[in-house]
Amino acid sequence: MTEVTLAILAGGEGARMGTPKGELRIGDEPILAYLLRTMDWRGSTMLVTAPGREHPPGWERFDREVVDPVGGQGPLRGVLTALENATTLIVAVTTVDMPNVRAADLQWLIARLADAPDAMGLMLRRGAEIEPFPGAYWTAAAGAIRAQLDTNRLSVRALADQTGFATLPAPRDWDEQEVWTNLNRPEDLAAFLKRRSYRADQ
């Protein structure tokens, strides 16, 4: 993993959550610190934030923080910012609101990207649904992503329509491991914290 950068996107305003998601806490620690501790990533780490939301709690745990040069373009801009600033050939991208993603999940995804030499980026599918995160990209994909942004197509999922971006069926055990847990609303966070507390008591 020393040849791969882990990029965590934390630039969203968190409208449904009621607060920027980079400000969330899991127990007694900032969510960003929680993510890095539980992932135990052994390579380079990068935090991607947006203008006005720089330096969320736990930002100093990352090797670097980079800020989107333009706000309001959503997570696709964050992916591009990560690729533009990475010093490795591959970037694994996940989001601050997916607390159950683990290093092993990203390593599996990166291995699949390496097995597809013609692919610039890789996302996963759950049935007919494309899951935009986590994803893995060669830094050379930046040009194609920039071209999509320039036409005001802001959907990460829309990358799948471009030549060079592939999708694969997600591993079946990811559902059991609750990898797809997403903290969009306060009730999502409350449910996650409740499950986490229950497991700690077992």
N, C-alpha and C positions, 0 to 999 in steps of 0.2 A: 504493500500500500504506500510505500515511500514514493512511488511514481504516480500517485493519484492524489488530487486535492479533494477533500470533503468540503463542500460549500453548503452552508445553511442559510436559507432565505428568511429574513426577519424584517422586511420593510413594509409589511401590510399595516393598514390603519386599524384593522380589527373591528370593523363597524358592527358586525353581529355579536362579537364578544363584548363590546363596550369599552375596550381598551386595546392599545397596540399589543399584539401577541408576544412581542419581544419583552414586554413588561410582566408577563405572567410568572407565577411561582409554582413550583411543585414541592409541596411541603415547606421546608425552611430554606430552599435555595432557588435562585433564579432559574427559569426554564432552560436558558442557554447553558448554564453550568450543569444542570441535570442531564441535558442531552449529551454533552461532551463526556461526562462521567460514565453514563450508562453505555454509550457507544464504544468508548475506549478505542478511539481511532488512532492508529499508529503512524499516520502520515500527516501531511500538511492540512491545516484547517483554515477556512476562510468564512467570515461572517459577512453577509451582504445585507445592507440596510438601505433606507431611502432618505432623501433629503428631509430634514426635520426630525428624523427618528434615529439619529446616530447614537452610538454608545449606549445601547440598552444594557440593563444589569447583566453582568457576566461576559460582556464583550471582550474584556481584557484576557479571557481564557483562550481566545483564538490567536493563531499566529498572525492573522491580519484581519482588519475590517475594511471593506471597500463599500463605497456608497454609489448607488445608481446616479448617473449624471443627470437624469431626467426623472421626475416623479410622475406618478399617476399612470404608468404603463404596465402595472401589474407584475406578476411573477415571471413572465417571459423576459421582461427587461432585467430582472434579477439573474436569470440564467445567463443572459448575454453578458452582464457585468461580471459574473463569475468567470466565464470563459475568457473575457478580455483581460482579466487580471491574473489568471492562473499562471504559474511557472512550471506546471506539469502538463503532460500531453493529454491526460484524461481528468475530467472533473465529475465527481459523483454529487448530485444535487438533491437535497431534501429540504423540508421546510420546518420552521420552528414549531408548528402546530401538529407535528407527527411524532409523538413521544415514544412510540414503540418501535421505530426503525432502529436496527442494530447494525453494527459493522459487518456482521456475517451476511446480512441481507444485501448490503451494498457491494460486498465482495462478490456475491453470486451474480449480481447485475453487471458488474464490471467484467467478470469472466465471460458473460454472454456477449458483451460488446466486443471484447477481444476476439471472440469466435466469429464475429461478423465483420471482416476487414473492410467491407464496402459501406458500412453504416457509419454515419457521422454522430448519430445519437440513438438512444434506445429508451423506450418507455414500455410499460407493461399494460396488459389488458386483463380485466375481470369480466369474463363473458364478452359482451359487445361493448363494454365501457372501457375507454382508455383512461388509465390513471396517470396523470402528468408527473406525479412524484411518488417515490423517488425515481430519478432518471440518471443516466450516465451518458456523457458526451466527450468526444474528442474536442480539444480546443479549436481545431480547424473548422468546427461547425459554426463558429461565431459569424462568419460572413453570411451564411444562409439564414441564420436567425435575425441578423441585422436587416437583411432584405425583407423579411416578413414584417418586422416592426415598421419599416419604412412605408409599408402599404397599410399601416394601421390595423393589421391583424394581430391581436394581442393574446390570442389563445395559445397556450402551450400545447394543448391537444392537437391544434391545427398543424403542428410540425409533422404529424404522422402523414399528412397529405403531400409532404414534400419528398422528392427523391432523396434518398440517403438517410432518412429517419425511419427506424424500424420499431415495430411493437412485437412483444412476445407475450404468451399467456403467463400470468403470474403463478408462482409456485402455490400449490394447493394449501400447503401448511401455513402460508402467510395469514389466511383467515383465522386459523386456530391460534396463531401467535398475536392476533389483533394488530398486525402491522399497519392496517389501514385506519386505525384510530386517528381521528382528526378533531382537534379542539377548535371548533368554529364558534360555539356559543357557550355561555356560562354553564348551562346544564351539561354540556359535553365535558367540560373540565371537572365539574362536580362528580360525574359518573366515573371518570378516569381516576380521580383521587379516591373514590370509594372502593373501586376494584383494587387499586394499589394498596390501600390500607388493609383490605380483607386478606390479600395474599401475604402481606407482611405478618399477619397474625396466625397464619397457618403453620 
